[in-house]
Amino acid sequence: MSRVARITEIIAGSPVGFDDAIKVGFDRARKTLRGITGIRVLEQRVKVADDKMAEYRVRMEIIFVLEN
């Protein structure tokens, strides 16, 4: 059986940490996308406000199989 996959890129953030930002992004993506087969984290950044780390952000690819 042949399969074709697609990749979409999203950015997610969390005040808790990078792991939580990944979970936030994945939870949101699965509300819209079906057939998710993987995630690749491309970048991690931290927003700084008032000399404090305010938000952890991740840029990631969501890989999913296209339906027939």
HELIX and SHEET records of a PDB file:
HELIX    1   1 PHE A   18  THR A   32  1                                  15    
SHEET    1   A 3 ALA A   5  SER A  14  0                                        
SHEET    2   A 3 LYS A  52  VAL A  65 -1                                        
SHEET    3   A 3 ILE A  36  ALA A  49 -1                                        
END                                                                             
